[in-house]
């Protein structure tokens, strides 16, 4: 399951739109818009149709490009197909709309071959979907041509916990098992068996319960856990022992699991529940997920943001959902305004 999340977390995307440029040789075969999409010229080298060439040959050329999805940037790949080596600077647009330099060359170069330029960058701590490439043509003395720009990043700014298969399989045998169990829990009318040593090292909540002179540490009967459903506690107990959660957990249960994991100090489980919810957002459930993330405490702000982005992107479908009217009016207005802005940008 962790490997599946890791695969879907990483995103590779090419330019979807050119928003600005210094100059272009013409408006067709060497225009700025030729950088949109995957490479057309690479791995060929030469002054070939299909790559952006500036009309001016100086140190002040640039192109600004937009990508469909915001990501936490990890890599930028520039397909240079004529006089490669002229990329002088790469900038990312921050949330305030300012350009932040993430790479700058000490000096530009000129190579008589094409290349994919993948410099070491300063990784922004914010999500990015706009880049600016500054080009210096003075070393080449002629055109420096760029075929495509690829941006690589992740949807989420954290790593998933490892889950060694053998250890997980062995520990699974102890989940809710009375074998050597030394503690019981009563949750919503159901009894669960546990092992204090495992629970203590995995959760600060249980460490406090058993080690800090709380009354629960002295009871001889089952410890009552309130405000948690038995189904959610079962999944949480399974995670504590195995570092896994069930792949088919429904979204309403995952939302409860996130909040209980927050209470039980299980940060890895919070991350996995959050990612599972984001990966399974769809037209039918996104409104309900947003409302529950926004109206119950603690609010899940990252999930609200992910759900909002999904609704903006699928506005035409969302407004026809019966539960759309359950959204707060200010949120409905914000989504509609965002959709209007998006339509104007693509016109």
Protein Blocks (a to p, Z undefined) as FASTA:
>chain_A
ZZmmmmmmpccdddfbdfbdfbdfblmlmcfklmgocdfklmcecjdehiacdfbdcfkb
ccddddfbdcddfbdcdddfbhghiambdcdddfkopacdfbdcfbdcdddbdcdddddd
dddfbdcfbdcddddfklnopacddfbdcddddfbfcdcddddfklmmmmmmmgopaehp
abdcdeehiacdddfklmmmmpmklmmmmmnopaklmpcbdcddehiafklmmmmmmmmm
nopacfklcfklmmmmmmmmmmnopaklmmmmmmmmmmmgcfklmmmmmmmmmmpccddf
klmmmmmmmmmmmmmmmmmpmklmmpcfklmmmmmmmmmmmmmmmZZ
